[in-house]
Amino acid sequence: MGVLINAALRGNGIVCLPTDLANHYLEQGELLEVLPNTTAPGKTLWAVYLSRSYQQTVVRAFIDFTANAWQQDIKK
């Protein structure tokens, strides 16, 4: 992802970035949002972990937290 951000920061084109990666650069005025009402397809997040019988509480908490944060980010 760093290659895409660097290319955009140098003015070498338009890139599609996740909000959490782009927000800093947008807030600093280093990047400009060109298609604000457009969303990228494929907003799927996968968590890969060992079977539930071996799942630690902290792993489940992390997955739940991440899924909730992901959903909130998509709604923005």
Biopython code that builds the backbone (N, CA, C, O; Angstrom):
import numpy as np
from Bio.PDB.StructureBuilder import StructureBuilder

atoms = [
    (1, "MET", "N", (0.826, -1.199, 0.000)),
    (1, "MET", "CA", (0.000, 0.000, 0.000)),
    (1, "MET", "C", (0.864, 1.254, 0.000)),
    (1, "MET", "O", (0.446, 2.291, -0.514)),
    (2, "GLY", "N", (2.054, 1.173, 0.565)),
    (2, "GLY", "CA", (2.936, 2.323, 0.613)),
    (2, "GLY", "C", (3.296, 2.854, -0.766)),
    (2, "GLY", "O", (3.455, 4.061, -0.952)),
    (3, "VAL", "N", (3.424, 1.955, -1.729)),
    (3, "VAL", "CA", (3.750, 2.372, -3.098)),
    (3, "VAL", "C", (2.632, 3.238, -3.659)),
    (3, "VAL", "O", (2.901, 4.258, -4.293)),
    (4, "LEU", "N", (1.371, 2.842, -3.432)),
    (4, "LEU", "CA", (0.236, 3.620, -3.938)),
    (4, "LEU", "C", (0.159, 4.988, -3.272)),
    (4, "LEU", "O", (-0.062, 5.998, -3.940)),
    (5, "ILE", "N", (0.339, 5.020, -1.966)),
    (5, "ILE", "CA", (0.286, 6.307, -1.252)),
    (5, "ILE", "C", (1.399, 7.223, -1.749)),
    (5, "ILE", "O", (1.171, 8.400, -2.028)),
    (6, "ASN", "N", (2.602, 6.670, -1.856)),
    (6, "ASN", "CA", (3.731, 7.479, -2.331)),
    (6, "ASN", "C", (3.498, 8.004, -3.736)),
    (6, "ASN", "O", (3.821, 9.154, -4.031)),
    (7, "ALA", "N", (2.941, 7.175, -4.603)),
    (7, "ALA", "CA", (2.656, 7.626, -5.969)),
    (7, "ALA", "C", (1.655, 8.772, -5.960)),
    (7, "ALA", "O", (1.833, 9.762, -6.670)),
    (8, "ALA", "N", (0.607, 8.640, -5.161)),
    (8, "ALA", "CA", (-0.406, 9.697, -5.089)),
    (8, "ALA", "C", (0.175, 10.976, -4.494)),
    (8, "ALA", "O", (-0.107, 12.074, -4.975)),
    (9, "LEU", "N", (0.979, 10.833, -3.457)),
    (9, "LEU", "CA", (1.593, 12.009, -2.831)),
    (9, "LEU", "C", (2.514, 12.747, -3.786)),
    (9, "LEU", "O", (2.693, 13.958, -3.661)),
    (10, "ARG", "N", (3.091, 12.042, -4.726)),
    (10, "ARG", "CA", (3.977, 12.658, -5.727)),
    (10, "ARG", "C", (3.215, 13.176, -6.938)),
    (10, "ARG", "O", (3.810, 13.725, -7.865)),
    (11, "GLY", "N", (1.881, 12.998, -6.927)),
    (11, "GLY", "CA", (1.078, 13.496, -8.033)),
    (11, "GLY", "C", (1.100, 12.598, -9.252)),
    (11, "GLY", "O", (0.885, 13.062, -10.372)),
    (12, "ASN", "N", (1.358, 11.318, -9.044)),
    (12, "ASN", "CA", (1.463, 10.379, -10.159)),
    (12, "ASN", "C", (0.167, 9.654, -10.477)),
    (12, "ASN", "O", (0.200, 8.610, -11.128)),
    (13, "GLY", "N", (-0.947, 10.162, -10.048)),
    (13, "GLY", "CA", (-2.208, 9.526, -10.399)),
    (13, "GLY", "C", (-3.189, 9.446, -9.249)),
    (13, "GLY", "O", (-2.961, 9.964, -8.156)),
    (14, "ILE", "N", (-4.280, 8.782, -9.540)),
    (14, "ILE", "CA", (-5.368, 8.604, -8.577)),
    (14, "ILE", "C", (-5.273, 7.199, -8.007)),
    (14, "ILE", "O", (-5.015, 6.245, -8.742)),
    (15, "VAL", "N", (-5.479, 7.066, -6.708)),
    (15, "VAL", "CA", (-5.451, 5.754, -6.060)),
    (15, "VAL", "C", (-6.717, 5.569, -5.236)),
    (15, "VAL", "O", (-7.348, 6.535, -4.808)),
    (16, "CYS", "N", (-7.065, 4.335, -5.029)),
    (16, "CYS", "CA", (-8.193, 3.979, -4.171)),
    (16, "CYS", "C", (-7.599, 3.441, -2.875)),
    (16, "CYS", "O", (-6.969, 2.383, -2.868)),
    (17, "LEU", "N", (-7.799, 4.168, -1.782)),
    (17, "LEU", "CA", (-7.215, 3.803, -0.497)),
    (17, "LEU", "C", (-8.287, 3.586, 0.551)),
    (17, "LEU", "O", (-9.340, 4.221, 0.496)),
    (18, "PRO", "N", (-8.038, 2.698, 1.508)),
    (18, "PRO", "CA", (-8.949, 2.558, 2.636)),
    (18, "PRO", "C", (-8.975, 3.859, 3.438)),
    (18, "PRO", "O", (-7.970, 4.564, 3.523)),
    (19, "THR", "N", (-10.097, 4.160, 4.005)),
    (19, "THR", "CA", (-10.274, 5.405, 4.759)),
    (19, "THR", "C", (-9.232, 5.565, 5.854)),
    (19, "THR", "O", (-8.683, 6.651, 6.033)),
    (20, "ASP", "N", (-8.952, 4.483, 6.592)),
    (20, "ASP", "CA", (-8.005, 4.601, 7.698)),
    (20, "ASP", "C", (-6.590, 4.942, 7.234)),
    (20, "ASP", "O", (-5.814, 5.504, 8.007)),
    (21, "LEU", "N", (-6.243, 4.620, 6.006)),
    (21, "LEU", "CA", (-4.936, 4.995, 5.478)),
    (21, "LEU", "C", (-4.944, 6.390, 4.856)),
    (21, "LEU", "O", (-3.938, 7.097, 4.912)),
    (22, "ALA", "N", (-6.050, 6.785, 4.275)),
    (22, "ALA", "CA", (-6.119, 8.059, 3.561)),
    (22, "ALA", "C", (-6.427, 9.250, 4.469)),
    (22, "ALA", "O", (-6.019, 10.370, 4.163)),
    (23, "ASN", "N", (-7.133, 9.034, 5.572)),
    (23, "ASN", "CA", (-7.601, 10.149, 6.407)),
    (23, "ASN", "C", (-6.498, 11.107, 6.821)),
    (23, "ASN", "O", (-6.680, 12.322, 6.741)),
    (24, "HIS", "N", (-5.367, 10.593, 7.257)),
    (24, "HIS", "CA", (-4.267, 11.461, 7.685)),
    (24, "HIS", "C", (-3.842, 12.397, 6.557)),
    (24, "HIS", "O", (-3.683, 13.600, 6.767)),
    (25, "TYR", "N", (-3.665, 11.853, 5.389)),
    (25, "TYR", "CA", (-3.209, 12.645, 4.243)),
    (25, "TYR", "C", (-4.276, 13.625, 3.768)),
    (25, "TYR", "O", (-3.956, 14.720, 3.306)),
    (26, "LEU", "N", (-5.542, 13.233, 3.879)),
    (26, "LEU", "CA", (-6.635, 14.141, 3.525)),
    (26, "LEU", "C", (-6.708, 15.300, 4.509)),
    (26, "LEU", "O", (-6.866, 16.453, 4.107)),
    (27, "GLU", "N", (-6.593, 14.991, 5.812)),
    (27, "GLU", "CA", (-6.648, 16.037, 6.847)),
    (27, "GLU", "C", (-5.482, 17.011, 6.736)),
    (27, "GLU", "O", (-5.635, 18.200, 7.015)),
    (28, "GLN", "N", (-4.312, 16.508, 6.327)),
    (28, "GLN", "CA", (-3.131, 17.359, 6.187)),
    (28, "GLN", "C", (-3.124, 18.130, 4.871)),
    (28, "GLN", "O", (-2.269, 18.987, 4.648)),
    (29, "GLY", "N", (-4.091, 17.817, 3.998)),
    (29, "GLY", "CA", (-4.144, 18.480, 2.701)),
    (29, "GLY", "C", (-3.138, 17.935, 1.701)),
    (29, "GLY", "O", (-2.905, 18.545, 0.658)),
    (30, "GLU", "N", (-2.540, 16.788, 2.011)),
    (30, "GLU", "CA", (-1.543, 16.196, 1.122)),
    (30, "GLU", "C", (-2.206, 15.420, -0.014)),
    (30, "GLU", "O", (-1.637, 15.290, -1.098)),
    (31, "LEU", "N", (-3.410, 14.906, 0.236)),
    (31, "LEU", "CA", (-4.191, 14.236, -0.794)),
    (31, "LEU", "C", (-5.537, 14.934, -0.908)),
    (31, "LEU", "O", (-5.998, 15.572, 0.039)),
    (32, "LEU", "N", (-6.149, 14.811, -2.045)),
    (32, "LEU", "CA", (-7.449, 15.411, -2.320)),
    (32, "LEU", "C", (-8.416, 14.303, -2.728)),
    (32, "LEU", "O", (-8.099, 13.475, -3.583)),
    (33, "GLU", "N", (-9.584, 14.294, -2.119)),
    (33, "GLU", "CA", (-10.597, 13.307, -2.485)),
    (33, "GLU", "C", (-11.257, 13.758, -3.776)),
    (33, "GLU", "O", (-11.817, 14.852, -3.838)),
    (34, "VAL", "N", (-11.196, 12.920, -4.814)),
    (34, "VAL", "CA", (-11.717, 13.321, -6.112)),
    (34, "VAL", "C", (-13.083, 12.726, -6.437)),
    (34, "VAL", "O", (-13.798, 13.275, -7.276)),
    (35, "LEU", "N", (-13.464, 11.634, -5.808)),
    (35, "LEU", "CA", (-14.774, 11.015, -6.039)),
    (35, "LEU", "C", (-15.438, 10.742, -4.686)),
    (35, "LEU", "O", (-15.541, 9.587, -4.271)),
    (36, "PRO", "N", (-15.888, 11.794, -3.997)),
    (36, "PRO", "CA", (-16.383, 11.629, -2.624)),
    (36, "PRO", "C", (-17.632, 10.761, -2.486)),
    (36, "PRO", "O", (-17.850, 10.186, -1.420)),
    (37, "ASN", "N", (-18.434, 10.649, -3.493)),
    (37, "ASN", "CA", (-19.672, 9.874, -3.384)),
    (37, "ASN", "C", (-19.542, 8.478, -3.976)),
    (37, "ASN", "O", (-20.545, 7.806, -4.216)),
    (38, "THR", "N", (-18.319, 8.045, -4.211)),
    (38, "THR", "CA", (-18.067, 6.739, -4.803)),
    (38, "THR", "C", (-17.445, 5.821, -3.765)),
    (38, "THR", "O", (-16.559, 6.227, -3.015)),
    (39, "THR", "N", (-17.913, 4.586, -3.727)),
    (39, "THR", "CA", (-17.320, 3.603, -2.826)),
    (39, "THR", "C", (-16.705, 2.483, -3.654)),
    (39, "THR", "O", (-17.174, 2.160, -4.745)),
    (40, "ALA", "N", (-15.670, 1.916, -3.122)),
    (40, "ALA", "CA", (-14.996, 0.814, -3.806)),
    (40, "ALA", "C", (-15.761, -0.479, -3.550)),
    (40, "ALA", "O", (-16.299, -0.675, -2.460)),
    (41, "PRO", "N", (-15.814, -1.348, -4.529)),
    (41, "PRO", "CA", (-16.471, -2.641, -4.313)),
    (41, "PRO", "C", (-15.630, -3.527, -3.401)),
    (41, "PRO", "O", (-14.431, -3.312, -3.225)),
    (42, "GLY", "N", (-16.285, -4.518, -2.832)),
    (42, "GLY", "CA", (-15.555, -5.502, -2.041)),
    (42, "GLY", "C", (-15.174, -5.040, -0.662)),
    (42, "GLY", "O", (-13.995, -5.062, -0.309)),
    (43, "LYS", "N", (-16.131, -4.624, 0.121)),
    (43, "LYS", "CA", (-15.848, -4.193, 1.484)),
    (43, "LYS", "C", (-15.996, -5.373, 2.442)),
    (43, "LYS", "O", (-16.774, -5.333, 3.396)),
    (44, "THR", "N", (-15.236, -6.408, 2.162)),
    (44, "THR", "CA", (-15.279, -7.609, 2.979)),
    (44, "THR", "C", (-13.993, -7.708, 3.780)),
    (44, "THR", "O", (-12.900, -7.501, 3.253)),
    (45, "LEU", "N", (-14.135, -8.021, 5.040)),
    (45, "LEU", "CA", (-12.992, -8.207, 5.918)),
    (45, "LEU", "C", (-13.048, -9.630, 6.454)),
    (45, "LEU", "O", (-14.078, -10.066, 6.969)),
    (46, "TRP", "N", (-11.952, -10.345, 6.333)),
    (46, "TRP", "CA", (-11.891, -11.729, 6.808)),
    (46, "TRP", "C", (-10.961, -11.821, 8.005)),
    (46, "TRP", "O", (-9.891, -11.212, 8.027)),
    (47, "ALA", "N", (-11.381, -12.584, 8.995)),
    (47, "ALA", "CA", (-10.528, -12.892, 10.145)),
    (47, "ALA", "C", (-10.238, -14.390, 10.089)),
    (47, "ALA", "O", (-11.159, -15.206, 10.056)),
    (48, "VAL", "N", (-8.980, -14.738, 10.080)),
    (48, "VAL", "CA", (-8.585, -16.149, 10.034)),
    (48, "VAL", "C", (-7.984, -16.505, 11.384)),
    (48, "VAL", "O", (-7.054, -15.853, 11.858)),
    (49, "TYR", "N", (-8.525, -17.539, 11.990)),
    (49, "TYR", "CA", (-8.078, -17.932, 13.319)),
    (49, "TYR", "C", (-8.299, -19.428, 13.500)),
    (49, "TYR", "O", (-8.985, -20.064, 12.700)),
    (50, "LEU", "N", (-7.713, -19.984, 14.557)),
    (50, "LEU", "CA", (-7.891, -21.398, 14.853)),
    (50, "LEU", "C", (-9.353, -21.671, 15.198)),
    (50, "LEU", "O", (-10.126, -20.743, 15.434)),
    (51, "SER", "N", (-9.715, -22.924, 15.223)),
    (51, "SER", "CA", (-11.117, -23.283, 15.480)),
    (51, "SER", "C", (-11.617, -22.673, 16.790)),
    (51, "SER", "O", (-10.830, -22.367, 17.685)),
    (52, "ARG", "N", (-12.911, -22.505, 16.885)),
    (52, "ARG", "CA", (-13.533, -21.875, 18.052)),
    (52, "ARG", "C", (-13.215, -22.607, 19.359)),
    (52, "ARG", "O", (-13.158, -21.978, 20.416)),
    (53, "SER", "N", (-13.013, -23.889, 19.303)),
    (53, "SER", "CA", (-12.736, -24.621, 20.535)),
    (53, "SER", "C", (-11.399, -24.214, 21.153)),
    (53, "SER", "O", (-11.185, -24.425, 22.347)),
    (54, "TYR", "N", (-10.502, -23.638, 20.362)),
    (54, "TYR", "CA", (-9.207, -23.188, 20.868)),
    (54, "TYR", "C", (-9.103, -21.665, 20.931)),
    (54, "TYR", "O", (-8.044, -21.128, 21.256)),
    (55, "GLN", "N", (-10.168, -20.985, 20.629)),
    (55, "GLN", "CA", (-10.115, -19.527, 20.539)),
    (55, "GLN", "C", (-10.041, -18.878, 21.918)),
    (55, "GLN", "O", (-10.864, -19.147, 22.793)),
    (56, "GLN", "N", (-9.055, -18.032, 22.091)),
    (56, "GLN", "CA", (-8.919, -17.304, 23.350)),
    (56, "GLN", "C", (-9.885, -16.134, 23.374)),
    (56, "GLN", "O", (-10.275, -15.622, 22.325)),
    (57, "THR", "N", (-10.268, -15.711, 24.564)),
    (57, "THR", "CA", (-11.195, -14.598, 24.731)),
    (57, "THR", "C", (-10.662, -13.328, 24.073)),
    (57, "THR", "O", (-11.423, -12.577, 23.463)),
    (58, "VAL", "N", (-9.367, -13.090, 24.196)),
    (58, "VAL", "CA", (-8.777, -11.887, 23.625)),
    (58, "VAL", "C", (-8.881, -11.890, 22.100)),
    (58, "VAL", "O", (-9.047, -10.832, 21.491)),
    (59, "VAL", "N", (-8.787, -13.063, 21.479)),
    (59, "VAL", "CA", (-8.919, -13.158, 20.023)),
    (59, "VAL", "C", (-10.337, -12.804, 19.611)),
    (59, "VAL", "O", (-10.529, -12.040, 18.665)),
    (60, "ARG", "N", (-11.333, -13.344, 20.300)),
    (60, "ARG", "CA", (-12.736, -13.043, 19.990)),
    (60, "ARG", "C", (-13.012, -11.558, 20.196)),
    (60, "ARG", "O", (-13.703, -10.938, 19.387)),
    (61, "ALA", "N", (-12.474, -10.981, 21.279)),
    (61, "ALA", "CA", (-12.671, -9.556, 21.546)),
    (61, "ALA", "C", (-12.062, -8.707, 20.435)),
    (61, "ALA", "O", (-12.664, -7.722, 20.006)),
    (62, "PHE", "N", (-10.874, -9.082, 19.966)),
    (62, "PHE", "CA", (-10.231, -8.346, 18.882)),
    (62, "PHE", "C", (-11.048, -8.433, 17.597)),
    (62, "PHE", "O", (-11.229, -7.428, 16.910)),
    (63, "ILE", "N", (-11.536, -9.613, 17.269)),
    (63, "ILE", "CA", (-12.351, -9.783, 16.068)),
    (63, "ILE", "C", (-13.618, -8.953, 16.159)),
    (63, "ILE", "O", (-13.985, -8.278, 15.198)),
    (64, "ASP", "N", (-14.290, -8.993, 17.302)),
    (64, "ASP", "CA", (-15.517, -8.212, 17.481)),
    (64, "ASP", "C", (-15.240, -6.718, 17.376)),
    (64, "ASP", "O", (-15.988, -5.991, 16.723)),
    (65, "PHE", "N", (-14.164, -6.257, 18.019)),
    (65, "PHE", "CA", (-13.798, -4.838, 17.962)),
    (65, "PHE", "C", (-13.502, -4.409, 16.528)),
    (65, "PHE", "O", (-13.995, -3.377, 16.072)),
    (66, "THR", "N", (-12.702, -5.197, 15.821)),
    (66, "THR", "CA", (-12.324, -4.874, 14.448)),
    (66, "THR", "C", (-13.541, -4.862, 13.528)),
    (66, "THR", "O", (-13.688, -3.966, 12.697)),
    (67, "ALA", "N", (-14.410, -5.857, 13.677)),
    (67, "ALA", "CA", (-15.614, -5.914, 12.842)),
    (67, "ALA", "C", (-16.501, -4.697, 13.084)),
    (67, "ALA", "O", (-17.042, -4.122, 12.140)),
    (68, "ASN", "N", (-16.649, -4.307, 14.342)),
    (68, "ASN", "CA", (-17.468, -3.134, 14.663)),
    (68, "ASN", "C", (-16.840, -1.858, 14.096)),
    (68, "ASN", "O", (-17.541, -1.027, 13.517)),
    (69, "ALA", "N", (-15.538, -1.704, 14.257)),
    (69, "ALA", "CA", (-14.845, -0.518, 13.729)),
    (69, "ALA", "C", (-14.958, -0.478, 12.214)),
    (69, "ALA", "O", (-15.151, 0.592, 11.636)),
    (70, "TRP", "N", (-14.840, -1.621, 11.569)),
    (70, "TRP", "CA", (-14.942, -1.719, 10.110)),
    (70, "TRP", "C", (-16.332, -1.274, 9.663)),
    (70, "TRP", "O", (-16.463, -0.518, 8.699)),
    (71, "GLN", "N", (-17.365, -1.737, 10.355)),
    (71, "GLN", "CA", (-18.729, -1.363, 9.997)),
    (71, "GLN", "C", (-18.952, 0.136, 10.188)),
    (71, "GLN", "O", (-19.596, 0.773, 9.354)),
    (72, "GLN", "N", (-18.431, 0.706, 11.272)),
    (72, "GLN", "CA", (-18.581, 2.136, 11.511)),
    (72, "GLN", "C", (-17.870, 2.939, 10.433)),
    (72, "GLN", "O", (-18.373, 3.974, 9.996)),
    (73, "ASP", "N", (-16.708, 2.471, 10.002)),
    (73, "ASP", "CA", (-15.946, 3.162, 8.968)),
    (73, "ASP", "C", (-16.677, 3.136, 7.635)),
    (73, "ASP", "O", (-16.658, 4.119, 6.895)),
    (74, "ILE", "N", (-17.320, 2.019, 7.327)),
    (74, "ILE", "CA", (-18.050, 1.894, 6.079)),
    (74, "ILE", "C", (-19.245, 2.845, 6.055)),
    (74, "ILE", "O", (-19.592, 3.374, 4.999)),
    (75, "LYS", "N", (-19.877, 3.066, 7.209)),
    (75, "LYS", "CA", (-21.071, 3.917, 7.285)),
    (75, "LYS", "C", (-20.740, 5.393, 7.116)),
    (75, "LYS", "O", (-21.632, 6.195, 6.841)),
    (76, "LYS", "N", (-19.462, 5.768, 7.277)),
    (76, "LYS", "CA", (-19.068, 7.183, 7.173)),
    (76, "LYS", "C", (-19.205, 7.684, 5.766)),
    (76, "LYS", "O", (-18.918, 8.849, 5.495)),
]
sb = StructureBuilder()
sb.init_structure("model")
sb.init_model(0)
sb.init_chain("A")
sb.init_seg("    ")
for serial, (resi, resn, name, xyz) in enumerate(atoms, 1):
    if name == "N":
        sb.init_residue(resn, " ", resi, " ")
    sb.init_atom(name, np.array(xyz, "f"), 0.0, 1.0, " ", f" {name:<3s}", serial, name[0])
structure = sb.get_structure()
